[in-house]
């Protein structure tokens, strides 16, 4: 009876650690460079600050527009605001004309 003994290959004991190292390297690379990775965290914080500032500007613009809408409501119609909006819509304002909007305290009693 003949028995053959195979010589242990050097790579036979290294395939599992090399495969594990490759998988860990792949996931480690993407943990740092991925869209939600460590390095992109700073970019996301900058975007958060920029978008928060943009949101605040839009809220201020909305508040200003809401004040103009209140002035044009039928139950408390401001004659000056109606005149201004009509002139703007009809393009009847001349370049040399000055429009002064009077506040509620400065208007003449009716």
Backbone as a chain_set.jsonl record, in Angstrom:
{"seq": "XXXXXXXXXXXXXXXXXXXXXXXXXXXXXXXXXXXXXXXXXXXXXXXXXXXXXXXXXXXXXXXXXXXXXXXXXXXXXXXXXXXXXXXXXXXXXXXXXXXXXXXXXXXXXX", "coords": {"N": [[0.842, -1.154, 0.0], [0.541, 2.147, -0.92], [1.207, 5.244, 0.348], [0.57, 8.614, -0.008], [1.905, 11.637, 0.938], [1.101, 14.929, 1.056], [2.901, 17.912, 0.639], [2.623, 20.628, 2.779], [1.29, 23.599, 1.596], [2.502, 26.95, 1.414], [0.685, 29.003, 0.979], [-1.67, 27.887, 1.718], [-2.263, 28.184, 4.442], [-2.579, 30.913, 4.548], [-4.755, 31.922, 3.129], [-7.266, 32.452, 4.39], [-6.691, 34.552, 6.356], [-5.813, 36.512, 4.49], [-8.093, 36.881, 2.882], [-9.87, 37.821, 4.838], [-8.541, 40.182, 5.564], [-8.742, 41.572, 3.156], [-11.536, 41.94, 2.932], [-12.045, 43.467, 5.257], [-10.48, 45.674, 4.604], [-11.863, 46.658, 2.367], [-14.407, 47.419, 3.469], [-13.474, 49.188, 5.39], [-12.298, 51.201, 3.808], [-14.573, 52.272, 2.522], [-15.916, 53.149, 4.754], [-14.58, 55.446, 5.421], [-14.481, 56.995, 3.044], [-16.989, 56.922, 1.923], [-20.4, 58.039, 1.102], [-21.683, 58.753, 3.485], [-19.506, 58.701, 5.112], [-16.623, 59.129, 7.323], [-14.992, 61.257, 6.435], [-16.738, 62.709, 4.845], [-18.458, 63.738, 6.642], [-17.841, 66.294, 7.582], [-18.394, 67.809, 5.305], [-21.15, 67.43, 5.173], [-21.92, 68.796, 7.483], [-21.264, 71.438, 6.767], [-23.045, 71.785, 4.669], [-25.39, 71.635, 6.155], [-25.279, 73.988, 7.696], [-25.348, 75.908, 5.639], [-27.852, 75.357, 4.44], [-29.535, 75.853, 6.591], [-29.207, 78.608, 6.924], [-30.29, 79.424, 4.483], [-32.913, 78.561, 4.843], [-33.719, 80.242, 6.953], [-33.64, 82.722, 5.631], [-35.656, 82.32, 3.73], [-37.851, 82.01, 5.419], [-37.999, 84.592, 6.495], [-38.613, 86.021, 4.166], [-41.086, 84.911, 3.605], [-42.564, 85.81, 5.805], [-42.553, 88.57, 5.299], [-44.034, 88.597, 2.919], [-46.472, 87.622, 3.864], [-47.263, 89.739, 5.478], [-47.761, 91.667, 3.517], [-49.913, 90.46, 2.229], [-51.85, 90.522, 4.218], [-52.357, 93.24, 4.256], [-53.791, 93.514, 1.929], [-56.208, 92.26, 2.24], [-59.755, 91.885, 1.91], [-61.412, 92.717, 4.065], [-59.959, 94.578, 5.562], [-58.853, 96.742, 3.845], [-56.162, 98.481, 2.493], [-55.85, 101.551, 1.109], [-53.625, 102.805, -0.057], [-51.928, 100.66, -0.542], [-53.424, 99.222, -2.405], [-53.454, 101.069, -4.486], [-50.699, 101.158, -5.059], [-50.181, 98.471, -5.856], [-51.872, 98.329, -8.095], [-50.711, 100.217, -9.795], [-48.205, 99.054, -10.148], [-48.955, 96.687, -11.456], [-50.067, 97.684, -13.789], [-47.996, 99.007, -14.906], [-47.567, 101.799, -14.501], [-45.87, 103.471, -13.178], [-43.54, 106.009, -13.171], [-40.027, 106.528, -13.878], [-39.033, 108.797, -12.56], [-40.737, 109.16, -10.501], [-41.676, 109.156, -7.094], [-42.519, 106.94, -4.595], [-44.069, 106.947, -1.588], [-44.681, 105.109, 1.173], [-47.063, 105.247, 3.595], [-47.212, 104.754, 7.08], [-49.5, 103.295, 9.47], [-49.876, 105.086, 11.629], [-49.274, 107.519, 10.494], [-51.15, 108.157, 8.628], [-53.906, 110.09, 7.367], [-56.843, 110.761, 9.262], [-59.96, 109.228, 8.391]], "CA": [[0.0, 0.0, 0.0], [1.345, 3.352, -1.067], [0.586, 6.422, 0.948], [1.206, 9.86, -0.463], [1.762, 12.795, 1.823], [1.295, 16.186, 0.336], [3.628, 18.929, 1.377], [1.75, 21.756, 3.088], [1.609, 24.789, 0.825], [2.638, 28.173, 2.206], [-0.526, 29.804, 0.799], [-2.826, 27.2, 2.299], [-2.56, 28.773, 5.757], [-2.746, 32.365, 4.453], [-5.899, 32.364, 2.345], [-8.311, 33.006, 5.246], [-6.317, 35.904, 6.82], [-5.778, 37.451, 3.372], [-9.476, 37.185, 2.529], [-10.402, 38.675, 5.909], [-7.903, 41.49, 5.43], [-9.332, 42.215, 1.981], [-12.901, 42.367, 3.26], [-11.93, 44.577, 6.204], [-9.977, 46.83, 3.86], [-12.951, 47.181, 1.533], [-15.375, 48.13, 4.298], [-12.778, 50.313, 6.015], [-12.17, 52.255, 2.799], [-15.873, 52.912, 2.322], [-16.311, 53.826, 5.992], [-13.969, 56.771, 5.419], [-14.714, 57.762, 1.819], [-18.359, 56.772, 1.438], [-21.25, 59.228, 1.139], [-21.891, 59.081, 4.895], [-18.271, 58.329, 5.779], [-16.025, 60.042, 8.287], [-14.506, 62.467, 5.765], [-17.846, 63.493, 4.303], [-19.224, 64.296, 7.758], [-17.592, 67.741, 7.596], [-19.145, 68.38, 4.191], [-22.561, 67.436, 5.549], [-22.112, 69.875, 8.452], [-21.249, 72.696, 6.011], [-24.327, 71.839, 3.972], [-26.414, 71.911, 7.155], [-25.208, 75.417, 8.025], [-25.801, 76.66, 4.466], [-29.287, 75.171, 4.259], [-30.213, 76.525, 7.697], [-29.223, 80.03, 6.581], [-31.248, 79.591, 3.396], [-34.242, 78.408, 5.429], [-34.027, 81.468, 7.689], [-33.935, 83.773, 4.653], [-36.968, 82.034, 3.145], [-38.873, 82.31, 6.436], [-38.131, 86.05, 6.564], [-39.323, 86.439, 2.962], [-42.483, 84.505, 3.751], [-43.188, 86.715, 6.765], [-42.787, 89.839, 4.608], [-45.142, 88.404, 1.98], [-47.712, 87.492, 4.64], [-47.663, 91.099, 5.888], [-48.341, 92.331, 2.35], [-51.217, 89.839, 1.965], [-52.784, 91.036, 5.223], [-52.737, 94.597, 3.855], [-54.684, 93.45, 0.776], [-57.433, 91.521, 2.56], [-60.934, 92.73, 1.654], [-62.022, 93.275, 5.272], [-59.192, 95.76, 5.98], [-58.151, 97.114, 2.637], [-55.357, 99.692, 2.578], [-55.979, 102.226, -0.182], [-52.295, 103.037, -0.612], [-51.405, 99.388, -1.042], [-54.167, 98.911, -3.622], [-52.936, 101.974, -5.506], [-49.353, 100.71, -5.408], [-50.269, 97.216, -6.609], [-52.481, 98.61, -9.393], [-49.727, 100.908, -10.614], [-47.187, 98.084, -10.527], [-49.529, 95.741, -12.413], [-50.341, 98.373, -15.047], [-46.761, 99.68, -15.33], [-47.861, 103.222, -14.556], [-44.928, 104.204, -12.345], [-42.468, 106.601, -13.969], [-38.732, 106.438, -13.188], [-38.788, 109.96, -11.706], [-41.782, 109.211, -9.493], [-41.291, 108.634, -5.793], [-43.656, 106.385, -3.865], [-43.838, 106.938, -0.147], [-45.721, 104.333, 1.841], [-47.336, 105.794, 4.922], [-47.595, 103.787, 8.094], [-50.837, 103.492, 10.016], [-49.882, 106.244, 12.512], [-49.045, 108.725, 9.715], [-52.243, 108.384, 7.699], [-54.934, 111.046, 7.788], [-58.103, 110.091, 9.67], [-60.944, 109.26, 7.298]], "C": [[0.897, 1.23, 0.0], [0.549, 4.518, -0.478], [1.338, 7.659, 0.463], [0.905, 10.967, 0.541], [2.041, 14.045, 1.017], [2.027, 17.159, 1.233], [2.689, 20.113, 1.578], [2.22, 22.986, 2.309], [1.669, 25.999, 1.762], [1.354, 29.008, 2.129], [-1.752, 29.167, 1.437], [-3.206, 27.777, 3.665], [-2.812, 30.269, 5.704], [-4.019, 32.813, 3.746], [-6.991, 32.988, 3.208], [-7.907, 34.377, 5.808], [-6.263, 36.926, 5.683], [-7.181, 37.844, 2.916], [-10.103, 38.106, 3.564], [-9.836, 40.086, 5.824], [-8.469, 42.252, 4.243], [-10.736, 42.745, 2.258], [-12.881, 43.538, 4.23], [-11.412, 45.836, 5.523], [-11.047, 47.479, 3.016], [-13.927, 47.996, 2.368], [-14.735, 49.312, 5.021], [-12.624, 51.483, 5.06], [-13.486, 53.01, 2.633], [-16.386, 53.586, 3.592], [-15.723, 55.232, 6.049], [-14.387, 57.596, 4.203], [-16.13, 57.658, 1.296], [-19.158, 58.054, 1.605], [-21.521, 59.673, 2.579], [-20.663, 58.719, 5.72], [-17.757, 59.425, 6.698], [-15.608, 61.349, 7.615], [-15.628, 63.309, 5.184], [-18.716, 64.094, 5.407], [-19.057, 65.813, 7.818], [-18.362, 68.433, 6.472], [-20.637, 68.447, 4.513], [-22.859, 68.527, 6.573], [-22.129, 71.235, 7.764], [-22.561, 72.861, 5.26], [-25.458, 72.163, 4.941], [-26.443, 73.39, 7.506], [-25.741, 76.253, 6.865], [-27.311, 76.557, 4.292], [-30.091, 75.813, 5.384], [-30.294, 78.023, 7.43], [-30.222, 80.307, 5.462], [-32.687, 79.475, 3.91], [-34.644, 79.66, 6.196], [-34.368, 82.617, 6.744], [-35.306, 83.564, 4.031], [-38.096, 82.301, 4.141], [-39.089, 83.81, 6.562], [-38.89, 86.579, 5.349], [-40.804, 86.079, 3.054], [-43.225, 85.418, 4.715], [-43.494, 88.062, 6.113], [-43.953, 89.719, 3.63], [-46.482, 88.266, 2.715], [-48.193, 88.855, 5.116], [-48.289, 91.849, 4.715], [-49.73, 91.767, 2.042], [-52.255, 90.349, 2.96], [-53.256, 92.433, 4.836], [-53.711, 94.594, 2.684], [-55.957, 92.653, 1.029], [-58.648, 92.434, 2.386], [-61.517, 93.355, 2.914], [-61.245, 94.472, 5.823], [-58.255, 96.17, 4.846], [-57.431, 98.438, 2.822], [-55.349, 100.338, 1.193], [-54.619, 102.466, -0.831], [-51.711, 101.763, -1.21], [-52.119, 98.979, -2.32], [-53.666, 99.777, -4.77], [-51.553, 101.527, -5.978], [-49.394, 99.441, -6.257], [-50.876, 97.44, -7.991], [-51.477, 99.288, -10.317], [-48.61, 99.949, -11.045], [-47.704, 97.123, -11.596], [-49.737, 96.395, -13.78], [-49.119, 99.102, -15.596], [-46.974, 101.182, -15.486], [-46.937, 104.052, -13.668], [-43.808, 104.711, -13.248], [-41.164, 106.506, -13.196], [-38.467, 107.614, -12.252], [-39.803, 110.074, -10.572], [-41.306, 108.559, -8.202], [-42.54, 108.168, -5.069], [-43.27, 106.304, -2.398], [-44.987, 106.18, 0.488], [-45.868, 104.869, 3.259], [-47.733, 104.678, 5.865], [-48.955, 104.138, 8.657], [-50.911, 104.748, 10.881], [-49.763, 107.542, 11.722], [-50.199, 109.03, 8.752], [-53.233, 109.399, 8.284], [-56.172, 110.27, 8.257], [-59.151, 110.24, 8.574], [-62.279, 109.681, 7.781]], "O": [[1.847, 1.35, 0.773], [-0.626, 4.721, -0.787], [2.566, 7.731, 0.519], [-0.245, 11.176, 0.927], [3.088, 14.184, 0.384], [1.793, 17.213, 2.44], [2.031, 20.549, 0.633], [3.392, 23.361, 2.359], [0.97, 26.051, 2.774], [0.977, 29.651, 3.11], [-2.757, 29.839, 1.667], [-4.392, 27.841, 3.989], [-3.219, 30.854, 6.707], [-4.331, 34.004, 3.769], [-7.594, 33.976, 2.79], [-8.717, 35.302, 5.745], [-6.626, 38.085, 5.883], [-7.429, 39.008, 2.601], [-10.791, 39.064, 3.21], [-10.562, 41.066, 5.991], [-8.656, 43.466, 4.325], [-11.079, 43.861, 1.865], [-13.622, 44.503, 4.046], [-11.859, 46.941, 5.832], [-11.138, 48.705, 2.95], [-14.243, 49.134, 2.021], [-15.391, 50.33, 5.239], [-12.799, 52.635, 5.456], [-13.505, 54.241, 2.607], [-17.206, 54.501, 3.515], [-16.312, 56.119, 6.665], [-14.626, 58.796, 4.337], [-16.438, 58.28, 0.279], [-18.672, 59.032, 2.172], [-21.58, 60.873, 2.846], [-20.782, 58.457, 6.917], [-18.359, 60.49, 6.833], [-15.84, 62.428, 8.16], [-15.472, 64.522, 5.046], [-19.619, 64.88, 5.121], [-20.019, 66.536, 8.076], [-18.915, 69.516, 6.666], [-21.306, 69.419, 4.161], [-23.935, 69.124, 6.54], [-22.922, 72.101, 8.133], [-23.124, 73.955, 5.22], [-26.386, 72.89, 4.586], [-27.517, 73.983, 7.602], [-26.5, 77.199, 7.078], [-27.976, 77.559, 4.028], [-31.211, 76.27, 5.158], [-31.328, 78.643, 7.679], [-30.923, 81.318, 5.494], [-33.57, 80.206, 3.463], [-35.791, 80.098, 6.102], [-35.279, 83.398, 7.018], [-36.045, 84.527, 3.824], [-39.17, 82.763, 3.757], [-40.223, 84.263, 6.718], [-39.717, 87.481, 5.48], [-41.667, 86.849, 2.633], [-44.382, 85.765, 4.477], [-44.56, 88.635, 6.338], [-44.768, 90.635, 3.522], [-47.508, 88.746, 2.232], [-49.398, 89.106, 5.156], [-49.253, 92.591, 4.905], [-50.626, 92.51, 1.64], [-53.406, 90.584, 2.593], [-54.416, 92.781, 5.057], [-54.4, 95.591, 2.468], [-56.712, 92.4, 0.091], [-58.574, 93.626, 2.684], [-62.078, 94.448, 2.833], [-61.838, 95.313, 6.498], [-57.043, 95.964, 4.9], [-58.035, 99.415, 3.265], [-54.893, 99.734, 0.222], [-54.49, 102.338, -2.048], [-51.075, 101.796, -2.263], [-51.488, 98.442, -3.231], [-53.474, 99.295, -5.886], [-51.279, 101.523, -7.178], [-48.705, 99.356, -7.274], [-50.448, 96.812, -8.96], [-51.406, 98.96, -11.501], [-48.127, 100.025, -12.174], [-46.98, 96.782, -12.532], [-49.599, 95.737, -14.811], [-49.202, 99.746, -16.641], [-46.594, 101.763, -16.503], [-47.208, 105.23, -13.435], [-43.203, 103.942, -13.996], [-41.189, 106.413, -11.968], [-37.758, 107.462, -11.257], [-39.725, 111.001, -9.767], [-40.62, 107.538, -8.223], [-43.509, 108.917, -4.944], [-42.278, 105.677, -2.027], [-46.145, 106.575, 0.351], [-44.901, 104.93, 4.018], [-48.488, 103.775, 5.504], [-49.502, 105.193, 8.336], [-51.94, 105.425, 10.864], [-50.126, 108.594, 12.248], [-50.2, 110.088, 8.122], [-53.374, 109.544, 9.498], [-56.498, 109.227, 7.691], [-59.214, 111.273, 7.906], [-63.223, 109.762, 6.994]]}, "num_chains": 1, "name": "protein.A"}
